[in-house]
Amino acid sequence: MFLIAGLGNPDKKYEKTRHNIGFDAVDALAEKYGIAIREQKHKALCGTGMIEGVKVILAKPQTYMNLSGESIQELVSYYRLDPTNELLVLFDDISLEPGNIRIRRKGSAGGHNGIKNIIAMTGTQDFMRIKIGVGEKPQEKDLIDHVLGRLPQEERKLADEAVQNAAEAAVLIVQGEIDRAMNDYNGKNRSNS
């Protein structure tokens, strides 16, 4: 079994914001594989199904971004998952331009509070993740306003492409092909192509 968690904030007012791009990527997977994400459990909206022959749980934590680890830890514990091999987290990254994704086998929080909380709650930073670019904050803008804001139309198109790429990369990772996913998707600068 594999847990794929997309990070975001639960209220309608946060839909399609930079911070909710992890939710968007999980929704793209759910749509492609016909998995209904509507079961409320472990502080998350969840859906169970199959992706290329592998049983998966798609989860969208409902704890708000900064407490995402509460939900992830409950899911990991309940299903007795090994975070190193059976957890994939998809989330926004302001250090990547819209349209780009970066896949990592493990790593630090890099200043992302949702990831920081997952590391604190699970006790490990050794879990796979896909960072989805939402662009750097302008100097004159507050970070919270930036991540809770919506992308301009041009950047939203690039972000939507990145969401699809993240979903495709997630499928490879679930199949045990993280190296291939990294080779195929890391380093591709979508905003200049």
C-alpha positions as CSV (number, residue, x, y, z in Angstrom):
1,M,0.0,0.0,0.0
2,F,1.2,3.5,-0.8
3,L,0.1,6.8,0.8
4,I,0.1,9.8,-1.6
5,A,-0.7,13.0,0.3
6,G,-1.2,16.4,-1.3
7,L,-0.8,19.4,1.0
8,G,-3.1,22.4,1.2
9,N,-5.8,24.2,3.2
10,P,-9.4,22.9,3.5
11,D,-11.6,25.9,3.1
12,K,-13.2,26.8,-0.3
13,K,-11.5,30.3,-0.1
14,Y,-8.1,28.5,-0.5
15,E,-9.0,26.6,-3.7
16,K,-6.5,27.2,-6.6
17,T,-4.1,29.2,-4.4
18,R,-0.4,28.5,-4.6
19,H,-0.4,26.8,-1.2
20,N,-3.1,24.3,-2.4
21,I,-1.2,23.0,-5.5
22,G,-0.6,19.7,-3.6
23,F,-4.3,19.2,-3.3
24,D,-4.6,19.9,-7.1
25,A,-2.0,17.2,-7.9
26,V,-3.8,14.6,-5.8
27,D,-7.1,15.6,-7.4
28,A,-5.5,15.0,-10.9
29,L,-4.5,11.5,-9.8
30,A,-7.9,10.8,-8.4
31,E,-9.5,11.9,-11.7
32,K,-7.2,9.9,-13.9
33,Y,-7.6,6.7,-11.8
34,G,-11.3,7.1,-10.8
35,I,-10.6,7.3,-7.1
36,A,-13.3,9.2,-5.1
37,I,-11.7,11.4,-2.4
38,R,-14.6,11.9,0.0
39,E,-14.1,9.7,3.0
40,Q,-13.3,11.8,6.1
41,K,-10.8,9.9,8.4
42,H,-7.5,10.5,10.2
43,K,-8.0,14.3,9.9
44,A,-8.0,14.0,6.1
45,L,-10.2,13.6,3.1
46,C,-9.2,10.2,1.7
47,G,-9.9,7.9,-1.2
48,T,-8.6,4.3,-1.7
49,G,-8.0,2.8,-5.1
50,M,-5.5,1.3,-7.5
51,I,-2.8,3.0,-9.5
52,E,-1.1,0.7,-12.1
53,G,-1.8,-2.4,-9.9
54,V,-0.7,-0.8,-6.6
55,K,-3.2,-0.1,-3.8
56,V,-3.0,3.6,-2.8
57,I,-4.6,6.0,-0.4
58,L,-4.9,9.5,-1.7
59,A,-5.1,12.0,1.1
60,K,-5.8,15.7,1.5
61,P,-5.1,16.6,5.2
62,Q,-7.8,18.9,6.6
63,T,-5.7,20.2,9.5
64,Y,-4.5,23.3,7.6
65,M,-1.0,23.4,6.1
66,N,1.1,24.0,9.2
67,L,-0.4,20.9,11.0
68,S,-0.3,18.5,8.0
69,G,1.9,16.1,10.0
70,E,-0.9,15.3,12.4
71,S,-3.0,13.7,9.6
72,I,0.0,12.1,7.9
73,Q,1.2,10.5,11.1
74,E,-2.2,9.1,11.9
75,L,-2.5,7.6,8.4
76,V,1.1,6.2,8.5
77,S,0.4,4.6,11.9
78,Y,-3.0,3.3,11.1
79,Y,-1.9,1.5,7.9
80,R,1.5,0.6,9.4
81,L,3.3,2.2,6.5
82,D,7.1,2.7,6.2
83,P,7.4,6.4,5.3
84,T,10.7,5.8,3.5
85,N,9.1,3.5,0.9
86,E,5.3,4.0,1.2
87,L,4.8,7.8,1.6
88,L,4.8,10.4,-1.1
89,V,4.0,14.1,-0.3
90,L,3.2,16.7,-3.0
91,F,3.4,20.3,-2.1
92,D,4.1,23.9,-3.3
93,D,7.6,25.3,-3.5
94,I,8.4,29.0,-3.8
95,S,12.0,28.4,-4.9
96,L,10.8,26.8,-8.1
97,E,9.2,28.8,-11.0
98,P,5.7,27.9,-12.0
99,G,5.7,25.0,-14.4
100,N,8.6,23.2,-12.7
101,I,8.7,20.2,-10.3
102,R,11.4,18.7,-8.3
103,I,11.4,15.1,-7.0
104,R,13.4,14.2,-3.9
105,R,13.9,10.9,-2.1
106,K,14.2,12.7,1.2
107,G,15.4,16.0,2.6
108,S,14.9,18.9,5.1
109,A,11.8,21.0,5.3
110,G,13.4,23.8,3.4
111,G,11.4,26.4,5.2
112,H,8.0,24.8,4.3
113,N,5.9,24.6,7.5
114,G,3.8,21.7,6.3
115,I,6.8,19.6,5.6
116,K,8.4,20.7,8.9
117,N,5.3,19.4,10.8
118,I,5.3,16.1,8.9
119,I,9.0,15.6,9.8
120,A,8.3,16.5,13.5
121,M,5.2,14.2,13.7
122,T,6.6,11.2,11.8
123,G,10.1,11.5,13.3
124,T,11.8,11.2,9.9
125,Q,12.7,13.3,6.9
126,D,13.3,10.2,4.8
127,F,10.1,10.3,2.7
128,M,9.7,10.9,-1.0
129,R,8.3,14.2,-2.1
130,I,7.4,16.2,-5.2
131,K,7.8,19.9,-5.0
132,I,5.6,21.9,-7.4
133,G,6.8,25.4,-8.3
134,V,4.6,28.4,-7.5
135,G,7.3,31.1,-7.9
136,E,9.2,33.3,-5.6
137,K,7.4,36.0,-3.7
138,P,7.9,39.5,-4.9
139,Q,10.0,41.6,-2.5
140,E,7.2,44.0,-1.7
141,K,4.8,41.2,-0.9
142,D,4.3,39.3,2.4
143,L,5.0,35.5,2.2
144,I,1.6,34.5,3.6
145,D,-0.2,36.7,1.1
146,H,1.9,35.3,-1.7
147,V,1.3,31.6,-0.9
148,L,-2.4,32.2,-0.2
149,G,-2.8,34.1,-3.4
150,R,-3.8,32.8,-6.8
151,L,-1.4,32.6,-9.8
152,P,-1.9,35.0,-12.7
153,Q,-3.5,33.3,-15.7
154,E,-0.3,32.8,-17.6
155,E,1.5,31.3,-14.6
156,R,-1.6,29.2,-13.8
157,K,-1.3,27.5,-17.2
158,L,2.3,26.5,-16.3
159,A,1.2,25.4,-12.8
160,D,-1.5,23.2,-14.3
161,E,1.1,21.6,-16.5
162,A,3.3,21.0,-13.5
163,V,0.4,19.5,-11.6
164,Q,-0.1,17.0,-14.5
165,N,3.7,16.2,-14.5
166,A,3.6,15.7,-10.8
167,A,0.8,13.3,-11.1
168,E,2.6,11.4,-13.9
169,A,5.8,11.3,-11.7
170,A,3.8,10.0,-8.8
171,V,2.6,7.1,-10.9
172,L,6.2,6.2,-11.7
173,I,7.2,6.5,-8.0
174,V,4.3,4.2,-6.9
175,Q,5.6,1.7,-9.4
176,G,9.0,1.8,-7.7
177,E,10.5,4.0,-10.5
178,I,11.7,7.0,-8.5
179,D,15.0,7.2,-10.4
180,R,13.2,7.3,-13.7
181,A,10.8,9.9,-12.4
182,M,13.7,12.1,-11.2
183,N,15.5,11.6,-14.6
184,D,12.4,12.4,-16.5
185,Y,11.1,15.4,-14.5
186,N,13.9,17.0,-12.5
187,G,15.8,19.8,-14.2
188,K,13.2,20.4,-16.9
189,N,12.6,24.1,-16.9
190,R,9.0,24.3,-18.2
191,S,8.8,28.1,-18.0
192,N,11.4,28.5,-20.7
193,S,10.3,25.8,-23.1
